Structures are given as C-alpha cells and as structure tokens.
Amino acid sequence: MASALSFSGIASGIDSQAIIDSTVASARLARVQPNQKKVGELEETNTALESLETKLDALRTTLQGFTSLSGGGVSKTGSSSRESVVSATATAAASNGSYDVTVNTLAKNHTFSYDFSFSSTTTPFQNTLLGSEPAANRTATFTIGTGSNQETVSVVITNGTYTASQFVTDFNNASSKGEASLVNVGTESSPSYKIVINSMYEGVEKGFIAETSHGASLPNTDPSSESAATNASFSISGIGTVTRGTNSVSDVIPGVTLNLSSGGGLTATVKIQEDAASTTAKIQDFVDSFNDIVKFVAENNLVVRDESSKEVTNIFAPLSGTRTDDNALLALRTALGSAVASGGSVVRVFSDLGITTQRDGSLKFESAKLQSALSSEPSSVSAMIQSFADTVALTGGTIDQYTRFSGLLDISVNNNKSLITELNRRVADAEKQIQRTADALKERYARLEGLMSKLQSQQSSLSGALGGR
C-alpha cells in the first residue's frame, strides 16, 4: 500500500517531500512522458489513416461509374422525338443508334368491383348471414396474377354484422399484389359505396384479377364494372413487335430503358449517343476526389521546424512517420500513368483527355480537350477511362488493396494499436515502479526524522543533566 506520510523536515531541516516530488517528476520525465507522447502520436496517425481510408473510398465511388461493370468510361444519353409517346434512358453500356418505336397499347393493371353497394362503410356485407353456416358459403376467393406470379386471397365473412369496411381490411391484410378500397359512387348527401379491387402491378402476368369462388350465402357478385389488365405492345425498327407486362422496358435494347407513355399506334424516334456533359461532370468529380487525397497526404506529411523558443524543435504531422499514405498515392499515380487506349490514334493517354499532373502532384482538368476527344474518338476515351477505373476501383484493385478488411491500411492501424498497447503497459509498469520508489523514500525519510528527533531528545536530556552539576 502506498504511504500517505508527508514530511517537512521538522527534525532534520530537510524538505523531504520536495526531494521526493523532484525524484518522481524526474523519473516520469525520463520513463513515462516519452511513451505517453508516442502513444498520442500513434493515435493521431491512426486517425489520419482512417480519414485517408474514407477519402480513398470516396475516390473509388466516383470511379465505379466508369468501370466495365457499369458499362464503360463514357456516359450515354437517350432522347426521343416525342417524349409524350416514349422516352429513353441509357447506361454507359448502350450502343449508339437510332430506333423508331411505335407504341400500340400500354400495360395497365386490373380493376374489379362488385355490382352491389353500401350506404355507409359500416353497413353489413350480408346482414342475413349466420356465423354457423359452412365457411365455404361465407368465403370470397380471388386470384391475382397468373402462373408463378399468382396469389390467392380468401376473405371469410364471419356473420351478419361483418361490415364492408372489415372486408376491405381483411383483403388488404391477406394480399401483397392487390388493394381493396371503398369508393363512394353516390353523392356526399346520399353516399353509395362500392368495393373496388385494384392490382398493384401492370400487365396480365402479375396484374390479372379474377374472383374464382364465391360463397352461396353471399349476395350476387356479378361485377358491375371490370377493366382487365393488359400488356404493353410496341414495335421497334429492326427488332419487331414486343409484348411486356410493364411500361418501363429495359430488356430489349441492351443498356436502354424505354418508358412508354401513350398508345394508339403513335411513333417516336429514340436516339442513343454519348453524353458529353455527364461524362465531363463525372471526370471532374474524379479529379476533385483525387486532388483531395493529394492535398490530405501533403498536409499530413509536413515536418515544421519550430524556432519560437531557445531550443529548436521539429513538429511532425500525423503521417510523417509512415509510408502507407505515400505508397497509396504512388499506386494511384502509377495506375493513372499506365492507362492507355491501345487502339487510339488521337486519344492514347490521359493528357489527351485534358488531364495532366501539376508540380504539386495534383491533377489539372481541361474539359475542352475531353469534349474534343469525345468528338473524335469516343471509343478510345471510353476504353482508357474504363481500363483505369477497373484497375483502381474494382474488387482486388488498387484502392481495395488498401481499404478492404485486413488490407494495407488495416495492417498499419493494427500495428500501431499493438504498439500503443505495449507502450501503455510500459507506462503502467513505470508508474508502479516510480510509486514504489516514492513510497520507499517516504519511509526512509520517516525513519530519518524519527532518528533525528530521538537524537535531539537525547541531546536535550544530556545537556540538562550536565547543566545541573
């Protein structure tokens, strides 16, 4: 147990507490503070490495839109001569082309309603119904969709107090493809509610509705109105007539989504071509993200000479003691410099796209050069950007090697954490040893004070005895 004694040197005239405090402070300065300083530096390094990981992930996100998985390095756009008939969007994987699209019919969902109505939402569905009747006589069953997309929905009317509103609730609870509602076909002063069931999907395959069975004890169920589900039917020049169960069609022309808006045999011309504006914006995002990393690495590698006091010292930024950040940036620059368009004549390297490296290592982007390159050799532009993006941004690529679990950044951070643990152990051991030394000194000075006090007492007694002769 640590001693709680404190002495001011009453007997010996020695300020023992000051000596102990000075000894402890000197020991801590030599054995504790250097390790604590190193722990703080390592923690700052790990924080900076984690920030670098975030910035690398941001760069990867900007580049993923250029990869082969996204269709290539140049964005495409779709346009239509009659947007009110059909519009189009395109991914980078789409091929340039022009298509005449004639829309015959649109896909629509199915609407079904009973021929009877209710004066209020709480009116019984069938007030003469007895709960003791067989369940089959009290059940309405519907199918929604066809084949593997078919769903069966059964609603059991329990008794004569079962309301129209309860029917709607039970149907909706049982169905994932249809929705029932009560629609007032009367007036506000004289309401007349009908049960209306709508399929949630367009087209016959998912949207068709049929009442397949109806209990014998339930009211007449011949539908008063029924609008059947239909498929979209359209034709494309060079392809022929196509039928789909939706008005948004993305599986006919590769990389292109057609959005049908009007039927009746109307025709529109759809064109697919390079989207220079979108490609330019995405390239600018890449350059900005890359330059953010360059700036971050530069700022966190600084070593500043501090001459503000008599003793000149160097102040090291968090990443100045590691090469992980420098290696990551070097790998990115290597990939950038290695990307070429092997088949290009005008466009072969990134400088041909207006992307050049400045003296501080950051990138400069001249969009006019990219526009010119897209006009002359769009395929070369796409191939080069895609090659670079695949190398850097795909799984197993340059960035992934640093940011993945147990990647190079993880290794650096975990190594630092291990060292921090060891340094903290050393600090704890040193603090214990210093405390033991302090306790030993306190006990030693306590014995000294006791001895001095005893000697002084003996001296006083001896002086008194001699003085009395």
Legacy VTK file of the C-alpha trace (Angstrom):
# vtk DataFile Version 3.0
C-alpha trace
ASCII
DATASET POLYDATA
POINTS 469 float
0.000 0.000 0.000
1.318 3.476 -0.879
2.406 5.584 2.110
0.276 8.604 2.927
3.041 10.239 5.041
4.301 13.725 4.200
7.254 15.438 5.883
8.552 18.994 6.003
11.862 18.229 7.791
10.939 19.463 11.271
13.691 17.491 12.983
16.252 17.232 10.217
15.652 20.533 8.489
15.348 18.654 5.178
12.321 19.290 2.891
11.866 15.599 2.207
8.579 15.989 0.296
10.205 18.364 -2.184
13.013 15.854 -2.726
10.516 13.019 -3.291
8.404 15.120 -5.685
11.501 16.099 -7.645
12.628 12.477 -7.854
9.176 11.359 -9.075
8.969 14.179 -11.637
12.434 13.360 -12.951
11.579 9.663 -13.261
8.283 10.391 -15.027
10.044 12.775 -17.414
12.510 10.050 -18.366
10.339 6.910 -18.303
6.645 7.894 -18.677
6.229 11.049 -20.706
8.177 9.868 -23.794
5.944 6.802 -24.040
2.793 8.858 -23.484
3.893 11.250 -26.211
4.490 8.330 -28.566
1.013 6.939 -27.769
-0.546 10.301 -28.650
1.395 10.437 -31.914
0.332 6.902 -32.880
-3.308 7.664 -32.109
-3.119 10.754 -34.340
-1.542 8.634 -37.070
-4.375 6.090 -36.872
-6.976 8.851 -37.031
-5.290 10.238 -40.141
-5.084 6.760 -41.724
-8.810 6.257 -41.097
-9.503 9.619 -42.768
-7.358 8.529 -45.715
-9.428 5.352 -45.996
-12.605 7.447 -46.188
-11.111 9.574 -48.956
-9.949 6.510 -50.898
-13.449 5.033 -50.645
-14.868 8.312 -51.972
-12.477 8.130 -54.939
-13.493 4.537 -55.599
-17.163 5.563 -55.620
-16.509 8.233 -58.256
-14.610 5.727 -60.415
-17.088 2.846 -60.160
-19.346 4.600 -62.663
-16.572 4.195 -65.259
-15.857 0.501 -64.720
-16.737 -2.373 -67.014
-19.417 -3.393 -64.505
-21.124 -0.055 -65.145
-20.770 -0.324 -68.911
-17.664 1.698 -69.654
-15.962 5.049 -69.366
-18.319 7.308 -71.324
-21.861 8.139 -70.268
-24.673 7.717 -72.796
-27.948 9.549 -73.154
-31.259 8.661 -74.739
-33.528 11.168 -76.459
-36.927 10.885 -78.113
-38.583 12.875 -80.868
-41.886 12.553 -78.955
-41.370 12.312 -75.216
-45.137 12.081 -74.716
-45.108 8.732 -76.567
-41.882 7.153 -75.352
-38.797 8.395 -73.519
-35.471 6.641 -73.082
-32.564 6.463 -70.658
-29.239 4.774 -71.356
-26.351 3.352 -69.363
-22.735 3.563 -70.465
-23.084 0.029 -71.859
-25.597 1.120 -74.508
-24.513 1.265 -78.132
-25.121 4.361 -80.212
-28.100 4.030 -82.519
-31.471 5.307 -83.687
-34.720 3.365 -83.286
-38.271 4.031 -84.427
-40.625 2.912 -81.664
-44.372 2.506 -82.304
-46.496 2.091 -79.170
-49.715 0.160 -79.801
-51.054 -0.415 -76.285
-49.866 0.398 -72.796
-49.663 -2.054 -69.937
-52.218 -1.420 -67.202
-53.407 -3.047 -64.055
-56.792 -4.716 -63.426
-59.758 -3.075 -61.696
-62.615 -5.176 -60.289
-65.769 -4.063 -58.434
-68.959 -5.715 -57.163
-72.341 -4.713 -58.577
-73.858 -4.002 -55.165
-73.155 -1.027 -52.936
-73.388 0.030 -49.306
-74.968 3.118 -47.779
-72.039 3.501 -45.385
-68.662 1.958 -44.709
-70.100 0.199 -41.654
-73.030 -1.382 -43.485
-73.019 -5.202 -43.070
-71.683 -7.107 -46.057
-74.632 -9.560 -45.741
-76.901 -8.884 -42.758
-78.818 -12.184 -43.043
-75.657 -14.247 -42.770
-75.391 -16.713 -39.894
-71.990 -17.462 -38.414
-72.975 -21.123 -38.137
-73.131 -21.614 -41.897
-70.310 -23.554 -43.575
-67.215 -21.382 -44.133
-67.319 -22.128 -47.857
-70.742 -20.400 -48.061
-69.276 -17.300 -46.412
-65.961 -17.024 -48.342
-64.983 -14.964 -51.387
-61.768 -16.125 -53.088
-59.704 -14.182 -55.625
-56.616 -14.898 -57.689
-54.248 -12.094 -58.666
-51.685 -12.698 -61.385
-51.031 -15.876 -63.329
-48.647 -18.819 -63.254
-45.747 -18.488 -60.825
-46.823 -14.906 -60.090
-50.317 -15.927 -58.968
-51.591 -15.123 -55.500
-54.752 -16.486 -53.883
-56.699 -14.278 -51.476
-59.617 -15.560 -49.427
-61.891 -13.361 -47.329
-64.226 -15.071 -44.829
-67.352 -13.071 -43.908
-67.891 -14.130 -40.294
-71.561 -13.220 -39.687
-74.325 -10.724 -40.352
-72.542 -7.884 -38.534
-69.398 -8.152 -40.658
-69.069 -4.768 -42.414
-67.912 -3.630 -45.832
-65.001 -1.865 -44.143
-63.937 -5.123 -42.475
-63.972 -6.844 -45.893
-61.569 -4.225 -47.263
-59.261 -4.525 -44.249
-59.171 -8.342 -44.352
-58.491 -8.376 -48.098
-55.604 -5.936 -47.799
-54.099 -7.857 -44.883
-54.178 -11.059 -46.948
-52.856 -9.661 -50.250
-49.467 -8.434 -51.425
-50.469 -7.914 -55.068
-53.898 -6.255 -54.814
-55.530 -3.473 -52.865
-59.207 -3.126 -51.943
-60.941 0.145 -51.167
-64.421 1.579 -50.643
-65.320 4.114 -53.327
-68.302 6.440 -52.999
-70.111 6.328 -56.367
-73.027 8.286 -54.943
-73.123 11.797 -53.562
-71.980 13.375 -50.334
-75.543 13.591 -49.039
-76.537 10.175 -50.385
-73.415 8.004 -50.419
-73.202 4.690 -52.202
-70.001 2.751 -51.505
-68.677 0.022 -53.764
-65.874 -2.392 -53.046
-63.173 -1.841 -55.678
-60.112 -4.077 -56.014
-57.059 -2.923 -57.981
-53.990 -4.977 -58.805
-50.726 -3.365 -57.805
-48.912 -4.444 -60.965
-49.380 -3.710 -64.647
-49.731 -6.461 -67.232
-51.599 -9.743 -67.356
-48.934 -11.904 -65.733
-48.874 -10.004 -62.432
-51.950 -7.804 -62.627
-54.881 -10.011 -63.728
-57.698 -10.342 -61.127
-60.459 -12.964 -61.003
-62.962 -13.966 -58.332
-62.560 -17.728 -58.505
-65.185 -18.705 -55.933
-67.996 -17.017 -54.082
-69.967 -18.355 -51.119
-73.538 -19.360 -51.835
-74.815 -17.303 -48.904
-73.201 -14.079 -50.158
-75.002 -11.505 -52.344
-74.885 -11.529 -56.153
-71.334 -10.808 -57.249
-71.518 -10.220 -60.983
-69.067 -7.322 -61.414
-70.707 -4.062 -62.394
-67.510 -2.846 -63.956
-64.245 -4.512 -64.742
-61.231 -3.101 -66.523
-58.963 -6.015 -67.389
-55.186 -5.917 -67.107
-53.356 -5.553 -70.412
-49.781 -5.918 -71.593
-47.799 -3.270 -73.398
-47.401 -3.898 -77.112
-44.916 -1.942 -79.180
-42.674 -2.411 -82.191
-39.059 -1.330 -82.748
-37.499 -0.847 -86.145
-35.147 -3.700 -86.918
-36.459 -5.763 -83.990
-40.205 -6.231 -84.487
-43.207 -6.352 -82.182
-42.592 -6.776 -78.450
-45.038 -7.525 -75.619
-44.233 -6.767 -71.979
-46.178 -6.606 -68.734
-44.812 -3.167 -67.852
-44.457 0.253 -69.459
-40.820 0.514 -68.380
-38.872 -1.869 -70.607
-35.132 -2.424 -70.110
-34.569 -5.892 -71.580
-34.958 -5.290 -75.315
-32.217 -2.842 -76.332
-29.060 -3.545 -74.244
-28.343 -0.724 -71.805
-31.501 1.197 -72.754
-34.729 1.637 -70.774
-37.828 2.625 -72.755
-40.615 4.335 -70.832
-43.904 4.042 -72.745
-46.400 6.852 -72.187
-49.032 6.783 -74.983
-50.541 4.010 -77.090
-52.731 4.127 -80.164
-50.026 3.326 -82.723
-48.050 6.548 -82.250
-44.390 6.507 -83.328
-41.294 8.243 -81.913
-37.620 8.099 -82.848
-35.264 7.211 -79.999
-31.562 8.101 -80.305
-28.693 6.820 -78.152
-25.434 8.776 -78.164
-22.538 9.971 -75.992
-23.450 12.240 -73.099
-20.552 14.668 -73.099
-21.910 16.837 -70.277
-22.423 13.924 -67.901
-19.036 12.408 -68.740
-17.331 15.761 -68.136
-19.047 16.172 -64.760
-18.020 12.660 -63.686
-14.411 13.252 -64.766
-14.384 16.488 -62.768
-15.663 14.576 -59.715
-12.792 12.110 -60.141
-10.195 14.887 -60.441
-11.598 16.662 -57.360
-11.574 13.451 -55.335
-8.015 12.607 -56.437
-6.793 16.110 -55.591
-8.438 15.890 -52.168
-6.226 12.881 -51.422
-3.105 14.651 -52.756
-3.789 17.641 -50.516
-4.528 15.466 -47.483
-1.325 13.441 -47.848
0.775 16.575 -48.334
-0.660 18.295 -45.249
-0.264 15.216 -43.057
3.353 14.577 -44.130
4.668 18.027 -43.169
7.658 18.446 -40.847
7.762 22.008 -39.489
10.881 23.500 -37.849
9.847 25.427 -34.734
12.322 28.162 -33.734
9.962 30.078 -31.445
11.976 29.125 -28.322
15.666 28.781 -27.477
15.510 25.067 -28.257
14.766 24.411 -31.931
12.334 21.509 -32.418
10.684 19.747 -35.349
6.900 19.275 -35.387
5.882 16.145 -37.254
2.433 15.833 -38.893
0.451 12.600 -38.205
1.515 10.696 -41.346
5.143 11.804 -41.475
6.232 8.612 -39.744
4.556 6.156 -42.128
4.892 5.361 -45.830
1.430 3.823 -46.203
-0.164 7.047 -47.442
2.711 7.786 -49.833
2.555 4.255 -51.221
-1.207 4.528 -51.783
-0.822 7.798 -53.676
2.096 6.390 -55.683
-0.021 3.373 -56.662
-2.803 5.669 -57.888
-0.360 7.758 -59.928
1.169 4.611 -61.404
-2.251 3.366 -62.498
-3.044 6.784 -63.973
0.170 6.862 -65.956
-0.187 3.253 -67.133
-3.680 3.657 -68.593
-3.601 3.850 -72.401
-6.014 3.484 -75.279
-4.084 0.947 -77.319
-6.251 1.340 -80.411
-6.394 5.116 -80.393
-4.685 7.403 -82.865
-5.628 10.810 -81.444
-6.529 9.628 -77.927
-3.941 7.422 -76.211
-3.093 8.797 -72.748
-4.879 10.854 -70.086
-3.270 14.099 -71.190
-5.219 13.682 -74.447
-8.365 13.999 -72.298
-7.109 17.214 -70.733
-5.937 15.535 -67.500
-2.369 16.481 -66.552
-0.260 16.438 -63.381
0.809 19.746 -61.845
4.024 20.459 -59.919
2.366 19.863 -56.539
1.151 16.427 -57.676
-2.479 17.442 -58.110
-4.382 16.955 -61.368
-5.495 19.677 -63.753
-8.520 19.088 -65.974
-9.240 20.973 -69.201
-12.777 19.973 -70.164
-12.468 21.385 -73.697
-9.871 18.719 -74.535
-12.201 15.996 -73.276
-15.009 17.364 -75.442
-12.705 17.278 -78.466
-11.580 13.725 -77.686
-15.190 12.560 -77.333
-15.974 14.050 -80.725
-13.035 12.388 -82.483
-12.546 9.023 -80.734
-15.264 8.258 -78.162
-14.425 4.551 -78.122
-10.782 5.283 -77.237
-11.861 7.662 -74.486
-14.181 5.028 -73.052
-11.600 2.238 -73.251
-8.888 4.226 -71.470
-11.091 5.522 -68.667
-12.630 2.075 -68.179
-9.199 0.435 -68.023
-8.038 2.864 -65.341
-11.265 2.558 -63.356
-11.152 -1.267 -63.459
-7.548 -1.249 -62.239
-8.238 1.150 -59.377
-11.872 0.732 -58.299
-12.909 -2.914 -58.747
-12.629 -5.575 -56.054
-8.970 -6.536 -55.764
-7.919 -3.279 -57.402
-5.527 -0.606 -56.174
-7.884 1.021 -53.674
-9.307 -2.274 -52.437
-5.810 -3.462 -51.502
-5.626 -0.576 -49.041
-9.217 -0.240 -47.762
-10.524 -3.806 -47.549
-10.671 -5.766 -44.300
-7.100 -6.722 -43.357
-5.865 -4.519 -46.193
-2.737 -2.372 -46.060
-4.408 0.411 -44.065
-5.834 -2.101 -41.588
-2.379 -3.620 -41.149
-0.821 -0.224 -40.415
-3.568 0.774 -37.993
-3.490 -2.568 -36.169
0.307 -2.486 -35.894
0.034 0.947 -34.323
-2.676 -0.295 -31.952
-0.420 -3.153 -30.849
2.409 -0.715 -30.216
0.051 1.590 -28.291
-0.953 -1.334 -26.069
2.698 -2.161 -25.380
3.576 1.475 -24.659
0.634 1.818 -22.277
1.847 -1.329 -20.498
5.294 0.203 -20.142
3.760 3.415 -18.800
1.724 1.474 -16.251
4.779 -0.544 -15.160
6.882 2.612 -14.888
4.198 4.384 -12.844
4.090 1.437 -10.428
7.896 1.411 -10.082
8.016 5.170 -9.568
5.337 4.922 -6.906
7.250 2.158 -5.158
10.361 4.356 -5.226
8.383 7.294 -3.815
6.945 5.107 -1.060
10.410 3.792 -0.189
11.792 7.341 0.012
8.936 8.419 2.260
9.624 5.530 4.629
13.377 6.268 4.583
12.827 9.946 5.417
10.305 8.956 8.078
12.972 6.800 9.774
15.492 9.645 9.404
13.113 12.102 11.030
12.461 9.634 13.811
16.174 9.103 14.404
16.927 12.840 14.333
14.084 13.508 16.764
15.384 10.813 19.120
18.942 12.166 18.969
17.736 15.678 19.600
15.780 14.437 22.599
18.834 12.616 23.977
20.968 15.706 23.427
18.481 17.789 25.315
18.429 15.347 28.226
22.210 15.164 28.329
22.541 18.925 28.244
20.095 19.204 31.099
21.967 16.659 33.215
25.333 18.302 32.671
23.938 21.737 33.361
22.603 20.624 36.748
26.027 19.724 38.259
LINES 1 470
469 0 1 2 3 4 5 6 7 8 9 10 11 12 13 14 15 16 17 18 19 20 21 22 23 24 25 26 27 28 29 30 31 32 33 34 35 36 37 38 39 40 41 42 43 44 45 46 47 48 49 50 51 52 53 54 55 56 57 58 59 60 61 62 63 64 65 66 67 68 69 70 71 72 73 74 75 76 77 78 79 80 81 82 83 84 85 86 87 88 89 90 91 92 93 94 95 96 97 98 99 100 101 102 103 104 105 106 107 108 109 110 111 112 113 114 115 116 117 118 119 120 121 122 123 124 125 126 127 128 129 130 131 132 133 134 135 136 137 138 139 140 141 142 143 144 145 146 147 148 149 150 151 152 153 154 155 156 157 158 159 160 161 162 163 164 165 166 167 168 169 170 171 172 173 174 175 176 177 178 179 180 181 182 183 184 185 186 187 188 189 190 191 192 193 194 195 196 197 198 199 200 201 202 203 204 205 206 207 208 209 210 211 212 213 214 215 216 217 218 219 220 221 222 223 224 225 226 227 228 229 230 231 232 233 234 235 236 237 238 239 240 241 242 243 244 245 246 247 248 249 250 251 252 253 254 255 256 257 258 259 260 261 262 263 264 265 266 267 268 269 270 271 272 273 274 275 276 277 278 279 280 281 282 283 284 285 286 287 288 289 290 291 292 293 294 295 296 297 298 299 300 301 302 303 304 305 306 307 308 309 310 311 312 313 314 315 316 317 318 319 320 321 322 323 324 325 326 327 328 329 330 331 332 333 334 335 336 337 338 339 340 341 342 343 344 345 346 347 348 349 350 351 352 353 354 355 356 357 358 359 360 361 362 363 364 365 366 367 368 369 370 371 372 373 374 375 376 377 378 379 380 381 382 383 384 385 386 387 388 389 390 391 392 393 394 395 396 397 398 399 400 401 402 403 404 405 406 407 408 409 410 411 412 413 414 415 416 417 418 419 420 421 422 423 424 425 426 427 428 429 430 431 432 433 434 435 436 437 438 439 440 441 442 443 444 445 446 447 448 449 450 451 452 453 454 455 456 457 458 459 460 461 462 463 464 465 466 467 468
